[in-house]
Amino acid sequence: MSFVDWDKVPVIQLGPGVRIRTPHGERVMISLVEIDAGAVVAPHEHPHEQAGMVIEGRMELTIGAESRVLREGEAYIIPGGVRHSARSIDGPCRALDIFSPIREDYARGVNAYFGKSLPGGSNSSPTHGPAG
């Protein structure tokens, strides 16, 4: 796939108010994330590196123990294995995430890391909201 037509990429519903579209190559995946007003991406972790940028609206992103409110154009990098979560602020938001290596679970249309910890990681499970 050389060019992406977002309207033709299947939508994966991660939970109430959170949707992604995840085209990918062999070693990199992009993910258009849409978070409705009031929706939450619950705390989770995965072994993949994740980088992204808010492209519309505002979102509170927590990486490890640090939280920040990000606006359009602001970016982030999340190392693999680090717990993180997000929520929209004052309305819906959209972000473009990049994963390396690709998330095989997303490539199959599922989310395998919601409520799970990596070996040696925290065993706490999210109490509400969807995963991303």
C-alpha positions in Angstrom: 0.0 0.0 0.0 1.6 3.2 -1.1 -1.2 5.7 -0.6 -3.9 5.6 2.0 -7.5 6.4 1.4 -8.8 6.6 4.9 -12.4 6.0 3.8 -11.3 2.6 2.6 -9.4 1.5 5.7 -11.6 -0.6 8.0 -12.6 1.0 11.4 -11.7 -0.9 14.6 -13.9 0.0 17.5 -11.7 -0.1 20.6 -14.5 0.7 23.0 -17.2 3.3 23.5 -16.2 6.5 21.7 -12.8 5.3 20.5 -12.1 4.2 16.9 -8.9 3.6 14.9 -7.9 2.9 11.3 -4.6 1.1 11.0 -2.9 0.8 7.6 0.5 -0.7 7.7 3.6 -1.9 5.9 5.9 -4.7 7.0 7.7 -2.8 9.8 5.6 0.4 10.5 1.9 1.1 11.2 0.0 4.3 11.3 -3.2 4.7 13.2 -5.8 7.4 12.9 -7.3 7.6 16.4 -10.7 9.2 16.9 -11.8 9.9 20.5 -15.3 11.2 21.1 -16.1 13.9 23.7 -15.9 12.3 27.1 -14.3 9.0 25.9 -11.3 7.4 27.5 -8.4 5.2 26.4 -7.8 3.3 29.6 -4.3 2.7 31.0 -2.5 0.0 29.0 0.9 -1.0 27.8 2.4 -2.9 24.9 5.9 -3.8 23.7 5.7 -1.6 20.6 7.2 1.9 20.4 4.4 4.5 19.8 4.8 8.1 18.5 2.0 10.4 17.6 0.6 13.9 17.1 -2.7 15.5 17.9 -4.3 16.6 14.6 -7.6 17.9 15.9 -8.9 19.0 19.3 -7.2 18.5 22.7 -6.4 15.3 24.6 -4.9 14.6 28.0 -2.2 12.0 27.6 -0.6 10.2 30.5 2.7 8.5 29.9 4.0 6.6 33.0 3.4 9.0 35.9 3.4 12.3 33.8 0.2 13.8 32.3 -0.1 16.7 29.8 -2.9 18.3 27.8 -1.9 18.3 24.2 -3.2 20.5 21.4 -3.2 20.3 17.6 0.4 19.9 16.4 1.8 18.7 19.7 3.6 15.3 19.6 4.6 12.5 21.9 6.8 9.4 21.9 5.9 6.4 24.2 8.6 3.7 24.7 7.5 0.1 24.5 6.4 -1.3 27.8 5.4 2.0 29.4 1.8 2.3 30.7 -0.2 5.1 29.1 -3.7 6.4 28.7 -5.6 9.3 27.0 -8.9 11.2 27.1 -10.5 13.9 25.1 -10.7 17.4 26.5 -13.5 19.8 25.8 -14.9 17.8 22.8 -13.7 15.2 20.4 -10.1 14.8 19.3 -8.1 13.0 16.7 -4.5 11.9 16.7 -2.2 10.1 14.3 -0.1 7.4 15.9 2.9 5.5 14.5 3.8 2.0 15.8 7.0 0.1 15.3 7.1 -2.7 14.9 3.5 -3.1 13.6 0.9 -4.1 16.1 0.0 -7.5 14.9 -3.2 -7.4 17.0 -4.4 -4.3 15.2 -3.5 -5.8 11.8 -5.9 -8.6 12.8 -8.6 -6.1 13.8 -8.4 -6.7 17.6 -6.7 -5.2 20.7 -4.7 -7.8 22.6 -3.2 -5.5 25.3 -6.3 -4.1 27.0 -6.3 -4.9 30.7 -3.0 -6.9 30.4 0.5 -6.2 31.6 3.7 -7.1 29.9 6.0 -9.6 31.7 7.6 -7.7 34.6 5.1 -4.9 34.3 2.3 -3.7 36.5 -0.5 -6.2 37.1 -3.2 -3.6 37.6 -6.1 -3.6 35.2 -8.0 -0.6 33.9 -11.2 0.0 35.7 -13.1 1.8 32.8 -12.9 2.9 29.2 -11.5 1.4 26.1 -7.9 0.6 25.2 -5.7 2.1 22.5 
